[in-house]
Amino acid sequence: MLTMAAMNTTTSTPETDYFRFVVDQNWHASLYVSGLIVGVLAAFTLLVVVLRLWATNRFRLWRRFEIDSTEFGLGDQKITLHPNLTDMQIAFKIWVELSTRKIGLPIDLEDDVVAELYDSWHSFFSVTRELIKDVPVSRFRRKDTERIIRLSIEVLNTGIRPHLTKWHARFRRWYEKELAKIEHSQAHPQEIQKRFPKFDELARDLALVNQRLINYRQRMYELVTEL
C-alpha cells in the first residue's frame, strides 16, 4: 500500500503502510519504507549472493583437469579428473610437502649433498604414505579420488624408487667410508661426493628424477589453484 500525507494529514498508519510519502508544511518531502519491506529486500539480496557463490564453486569443483603422466615418467597416458574438495586437499598436502623439502626443488650438486637429498626422499615416502592412509575408504571409492591416490603411489614407486634401488645403498656405503678417512677430514661433503666412481651417471639420473618431481609439484599446485 502506498500513501501520501500532506501537511497535518495523519490518517495513514505505519502498521499497514509499506511506503509513505510525506510532505510537511514547508514542502519538505520524506519517504518512509516499512521495516518488513527492508527485511524482505535484504533476505532476497543475501539469497542471490549465496546462490551465485554456490553455483560458482560447483562449476569450479567439477571442471575437467588433465594430468599428463609423461611429465612424471609414468608412461604416455593422460588422466582426466573432475576433482572435488577431498581431491584438492590431497593435492594441497602433497604440494606443501614437495615445496618445503628439497625433493621438489631444483638440485644443484655444487651446493647440495646427495646423502641429504636421499634422506629427504625417504621422508617424503613416509609422509605421503601416511597422507594416503588418512583418506577415508568412502572417499577412495570415488573414481577421481582413487586416480589421484594411485598417481601419488606411482610417483613413489615408479618415479623415485628405481633410482633409490640402483644408487642409494651403493652411494651411501661408499660415502660413509670416504667421510671416515683422515685425508678427507677437512674436505667439504660436496667435494667428497664428486669422487664417487659413477658420480656423473648418478647425477644425470638424479637430475631426471628431480625434474619429474618438480613437474609433479607444479601439477598439484595447478590442481588446487586453477579450479
C-alpha positions, 0 to 999 in steps of 0.5 A: 500500500502506498500513501501520501500525507500532506501537511497535518494529514495523519490518517495513514498508519505505519502498521499497514503502510509499506511506503509513505510519502510525506510532505510537511508544511514547508514542502519538505518531502520524506519517504518512509519504507516499512521495516518488513519491506527492508527485511524482505529486500535484504533476505532476497539480496543475501539469497542471490549472493549465496546462490551465485557463490554456490553455483560458482564453486560447483562449476569450479569443483567439477571442471575437467583437469588433465594430468599428463603422466609423461611429465612424471615418467609414468608412461604416455597416458593422460588422466582426466579428473573432475576433482572435488574438495577431498581431491584438492586437499590431497593435492594441497598436502602433497604440494606443501610437502614437495615445496618445503623439502628439497625433493621438489626443488631444483638440485644443484650438486655444487651446493647440495649433498646427495646423502641429504637429498636421499634422506629427504626422499625417504621422508617424503615416502613416509609422509605421503604414505601416511597422507594416503592412509588418512583418506577415508575408504568412502572417499577412495571409492570415488573414481577421481579420488582413487586416480589421484591416490594411485598417481601419488603411489606411482610417483613413489614407486615408479618415479623415485624408487628405481633410482633409490634401488640402483644408487642409494645403498651403493652411494651411501656405503661408499660415502660413509667410508670416504667421510671416515678417512683422515685425508678427507677430514677437512674436505667439504661433503660436496667435494667428497661426493664428486669422487664417487666412481659413477658420480656423473651417471648418478647425477644425470639420473638424479637430475631426471628424477628431480625434474619429474618431481618438480613437474609433479609439484607444479601439477598439484599446485595447478590442481588446487589453484586453477579450479 
